Amino acid sequence: MSTPRPWPRALCDAEAAPPPEAAARVRSYSPYEVVAINLWIDRHRYRAVAMAHYDTSSGRRAYQLCLWPALPDGVRTGWYWWDPDRMRRRDFTR
């Protein structure tokens, strides 16, 4: 009997991040700074646009993303930890 192959890391789900603490410095993006991010959630592919990000003292970065399409429960935004193995980022600055 063969064991099932694990999902490639690139196809693993993005890790949800908590909203920033009140003291955290959050950087919001303007309409002229488009940061597109592709990610997987519940083994479904999503496209997203970053609306903001914050960095932690441990060096992790969390992005607030506007998802397309919406999640099955209708939610379109959320905070997700950046992981270059699980996400692809493209910057389009006008």
C-alpha positions in Angstrom: 0.0 0.0 0.0 1.4 3.4 -1.0 1.3 6.4 1.3 -0.4 9.5 0.0 2.0 12.1 -1.3 2.0 15.3 0.8 1.0 18.5 -0.8 3.9 20.5 -2.1 4.8 23.3 0.3 3.9 25.8 -2.4 0.4 24.5 -2.4 0.0 24.5 1.4 -2.5 26.9 3.0 -1.5 30.4 4.1 -1.3 30.9 7.8 -3.8 33.3 9.2 -2.2 36.1 11.4 -3.8 38.0 14.2 -4.8 41.7 13.7 -2.0 44.1 14.7 -1.8 45.1 18.4 -2.7 48.7 19.1 1.0 49.7 19.5 2.0 48.1 16.2 3.1 50.3 13.3 0.8 49.4 10.3 1.8 50.5 6.9 -1.1 51.1 4.5 -0.8 51.0 0.8 -2.1 53.8 -1.5 -4.1 53.1 -4.7 -0.9 53.8 -6.6 0.9 50.9 -4.9 -0.6 47.7 -5.9 0.9 44.6 -4.2 -0.7 41.5 -5.7 -0.3 38.2 -3.8 -1.4 34.7 -4.8 -2.0 32.3 -2.0 -3.9 29.1 -1.1 -6.6 28.9 1.6 -8.4 25.6 2.3 -6.6 24.1 -0.8 -8.2 26.7 -3.0 -6.2 29.3 -4.9 -6.9 33.0 -4.3 -5.6 36.2 -5.7 -5.3 39.1 -3.3 -4.3 42.7 -3.1 -2.4 43.9 0.0 -4.1 46.7 1.8 -1.6 47.0 4.7 1.2 45.2 6.5 2.9 45.1 9.9 6.1 43.6 11.1 6.7 41.9 14.5 9.7 42.1 16.7 10.6 38.5 15.7 10.9 39.6 12.0 7.6 38.2 10.7 5.4 40.3 8.4 1.6 40.0 8.2 -0.4 41.4 5.3 -4.0 42.5 5.3 -5.3 41.1 2.1 -8.4 41.7 0.0 -9.2 38.3 -1.4 -10.7 37.3 -4.8 -12.9 35.4 -4.9 -14.4 35.8 -1.5 -14.0 32.9 1.0 -17.0 30.5 1.1 -18.4 32.3 4.2 -18.4 35.6 2.2 -15.3 37.1 3.9 -13.1 39.1 1.6 -10.4 40.4 3.9 -8.0 39.0 6.5 -4.5 39.1 7.9 -2.0 36.4 6.7 1.6 35.8 7.6 4.0 36.3 4.7 5.7 33.1 3.6 7.6 33.2 0.3 7.3 29.4 -0.1 3.5 29.5 0.1 2.8 32.9 -1.6 3.8 34.8 -4.7 4.1 38.6 -4.5 4.1 41.0 -7.4 4.5 44.8 -7.0 2.9 47.2 -9.5 3.7 50.8 -8.7 2.2 53.5 -10.9 
